[in-house]
Amino acid sequence: MIYITGDTHGDYEIFNERRLGHLKKNDTLIITGDFGFIWDNSKEELKNLKKLSKKKFEILFVEGAHENFELLQGYEEVPLHEGTARKIADNIYCLNRGELYRIGDKTIFALGGGLPPEADETEEAASLPTDEELEYAVVNLQEQHRYIDLIITHEAPASVKRMIDRRAGINDLNIFLDTVMHNTRWQKWYFGSLHEDRAISENLICVFEEVYRFS
């Protein structure tokens, strides 16, 4: 079974809470950005990663706005669910931007990255997808005839972001996701950057603390 939740920000206690206690072997948990356990290679962080690596379920995450992108880039890129991802541990992977995956009979499109409000130009270059990554995303969507079972992003489409917070800053990724929203069909789309649990529609959902099951 596939489950989706929001930012974990390196908080190991989230994985001990009742809302995640029912996950078992062969389940997959997807985190919509700001995983936070790849930050400074501190002793505490490495200890938490080791504990996460012993979980029986698979942990996948897209990049958020607050990540150590340089550290993430140091992990080996490996095949995963008919796509590629960066392997953190045997059960933990960072999903590549614009990549398409298949888990069981479900297609999953992942596009991580985001922009903190205070970001400078250097941070923007690392935290937002490149033109090449966005072009790769378009190719993957076209190959699926623009129908995807599950879309996972950190950022929201621009119009949705402004609907939730009319003062929210809009970046190029938000605009790109607006185009995806208007030109793609999907069963469910989850995003996590706005730190709310709120259904925008039946199939477009802002997630933070809730855990959603996708089947």
C-alpha positions in Angstrom: 0.0 0.0 0.0 1.1 3.6 -0.7 0.8 6.3 1.9 1.5 10.0 1.6 2.4 12.6 4.3 3.9 16.0 4.6 7.2 17.6 5.7 9.1 15.7 8.4 11.9 18.3 8.9 14.2 15.7 10.4 11.8 14.9 13.3 12.2 11.2 14.1 9.4 11.2 16.6 6.9 11.6 13.7 7.8 8.0 12.7 6.9 6.8 16.2 3.4 8.5 16.2 0.3 6.4 15.9 -0.6 7.8 12.5 2.4 5.9 11.0 2.3 3.0 13.4 0.2 0.8 11.0 2.7 0.8 8.2 4.2 -2.6 7.5 6.5 -4.6 5.3 5.9 -3.9 1.6 4.2 -0.6 2.3 5.6 2.7 0.8 5.5 6.1 2.6 6.0 9.1 0.3 7.0 12.4 1.9 6.1 15.6 0.0 9.4 17.4 0.7 11.6 18.8 3.5 12.6 15.3 4.6 15.2 17.0 6.8 17.3 13.9 7.7 20.0 14.8 5.2 21.2 18.2 6.7 24.6 18.3 8.5 25.8 14.7 9.0 25.7 15.2 12.8 25.9 12.3 15.1 22.2 12.7 16.0 21.2 12.8 12.3 23.2 9.7 11.5 21.7 8.0 14.4 18.1 8.8 13.3 18.9 7.7 9.7 20.1 4.4 11.0 16.9 4.0 13.0 14.8 4.9 9.9 16.8 2.4 7.8 15.5 -0.4 10.1 11.8 0.4 9.4 10.1 -2.4 7.6 8.4 -0.1 5.1 9.9 1.9 2.2 10.4 5.7 2.7 10.5 7.9 -0.5 10.7 11.7 -0.5 10.8 14.5 -3.0 13.1 17.5 -2.3 11.5 20.4 -0.6 12.6 24.0 -0.2 14.7 23.4 2.9 17.2 20.7 2.1 21.0 20.3 2.0 21.0 19.8 -1.8 24.8 19.4 -1.9 24.7 16.5 0.5 21.8 14.9 -1.3 23.7 15.1 -4.6 26.4 13.0 -3.0 24.2 9.9 -2.7 24.4 7.3 -5.5 21.8 7.4 -8.2 20.2 3.9 -8.6 17.3 2.3 -10.4 14.0 2.4 -8.5 10.5 1.4 -9.5 11.3 1.7 -13.2 12.8 5.2 -12.7 16.0 6.5 -10.9 16.4 7.9 -7.4 19.2 8.7 -4.9 19.7 5.9 -2.4 20.0 7.0 1.2 19.6 3.5 2.7 18.2 0.2 1.6 14.6 1.5 2.3 15.1 5.2 1.9 15.3 7.1 -1.5 15.2 10.7 -2.7 13.0 10.8 -5.8 14.5 12.6 -8.8 12.9 15.7 -10.2 10.6 15.1 -13.1 10.9 11.3 -12.8 8.2 8.7 -13.4 7.8 5.6 -11.2 5.6 2.6 -11.2 4.6 0.9 -8.0 2.4 -2.1 -8.6 0.0 -0.9 -11.3 0.2 2.8 -10.4 2.2 5.5 -12.2 3.8 8.1 -9.9 5.1 11.4 -11.2 7.5 13.2 -8.8 8.7 16.8 -9.1 10.5 18.0 -5.9 12.1 21.4 -5.2 10.8 24.6 -3.8 11.9 28.1 -2.9 12.2 29.5 0.6 10.9 33.1 0.8 14.3 34.4 1.9 16.3 32.5 -0.8 19.1 34.3 -2.6 20.2 33.5 -6.2 22.6 30.7 -5.2 19.9 29.0 -3.1 17.4 29.4 -5.9 19.7 27.7 -8.4 20.0 24.6 -6.1 16.4 24.4 -4.8 14.4 24.8 -8.0 14.4 22.4 -10.9 16.6 23.2 -13.9 15.3 23.7 -17.4 16.6 20.3 -18.3 14.7 18.7 -15.4 11.5 20.4 -16.4 11.9 19.3 -20.0 12.4 15.8 -18.7 9.2 16.1 -16.7 7.3 17.1 -19.8 8.7 14.2 -21.8 7.6 11.8 -19.0 4.1 13.3 -18.9 3.7 13.1 -22.7 4.8 9.5 -22.7 1.9 8.8 -20.3 -0.5 10.7 -22.6 -0.7 13.2 -19.8 -2.5 10.8 -17.4 -0.9 10.0 -14.1 -2.3 8.0 -11.2 -0.4 9.9 -8.5 1.5 13.2 -8.6 3.8 14.2 -5.7 5.3 17.7 -5.5 6.5 20.0 -2.8 5.3 23.2 -4.3 1.7 23.9 -5.3 0.5 25.2 -8.7 0.6 29.0 -8.8 -3.2 29.5 -8.8 -3.7 27.1 -5.9 -0.9 28.7 -3.9 -2.5 32.1 -4.3 -5.9 30.7 -3.5 -4.6 29.5 -0.1 -2.5 32.5 0.6 -3.1 35.5 -1.7 0.2 37.1 -0.5 2.3 34.0 -1.2 5.3 34.4 -3.5 5.1 32.8 -6.8 8.2 31.2 -8.5 8.8 29.6 -11.9 8.1 26.1 -10.5 4.6 27.2 -9.3 3.9 28.5 -12.8 5.1 25.3 -14.4 2.9 23.3 -12.1 -0.1 25.4 -13.1 0.6 24.3 -16.6 0.7 20.7 -15.5 -2.5 21.1 -13.6 -4.4 22.4 -16.7 -2.9 20.0 -19.2 -2.8 16.7 -17.2 -5.3 14.3 -15.8 -4.5 12.5 -12.5 -6.2 10.5 -9.9 -4.6 12.2 -6.9 -2.1 15.0 -6.5 -0.4 15.8 -3.1 1.8 18.8 -2.3 3.3 19.9 1.0 4.9 23.3 1.0 2.1 25.2 2.6 2.1 23.3 5.9 -1.7 22.7 5.9 -4.0 19.7 5.7 -6.5 20.9 3.2 -8.3 19.4 0.2 -8.4 21.9 -2.6 -10.6 19.5 -4.5 -11.3 15.7 -4.4 -8.1 15.0 -6.2 -5.8 17.9 -5.3 -4.6 17.9 -1.7 -2.3 20.0 0.5 -0.8 17.7 3.1 1.1 18.3 6.3 0.4 16.1 9.3 -2.2 13.8 7.9 -1.4 10.4 6.3 -3.3 9.6 3.2 -3.7 6.1 1.7 -3.5 5.7 -2.0 -4.8 2.6 -3.7 
